[in-house]
Amino acid sequence: MSSSPPATVDAVVIVPTYNERDSIEEVARRLFAAATEGVDLLVVDDGSPDDTSAAAETAGARVLRLPRNQGKGAALAAGFRASTG
């Protein structure tokens, strides 16, 4: 994972991704712009072979990188586990 969650987290937005290098940075920036204080953004990179994780980190998102592609359901489940401690 990259950056730390906010000190007080009221909600977590989990974004499962796969091969989204070209769009995830803009998506993350828009989510941050729309979010209120206490909202954490966790991008779950589902084993992308491209630079999806790096692009999400550039936008300031926390990133959980899965070692291989497992599908959207597994990526969401991993995000839920990571966000609940």
Steps between C-alpha positions, in 0.01 A plus 500: 500500500609855450384792714326468834126540548372823656527523880122466530332284238124515464481320165726317257459515124639178352584511130590163345720546193670298228708658224373853571832687476356751256195594707547421871694815582219723372234283667685518833544878474127544430407276791727700731345825375148370569578337835450658837742486790520153653465315170781262410570388143638149455587389148533122469723415205393151397839386370524745211805454278503875426574795731152525654637498856754773432239722334263460797780578745590810298146625559540439874289187539589215732571196286467132570668300225393140455774270364284363218165569337222341704190682378290790626338305785835393643638852461202646686530236774870580541411869520235434766751297705766772467260779593369334814842438648 
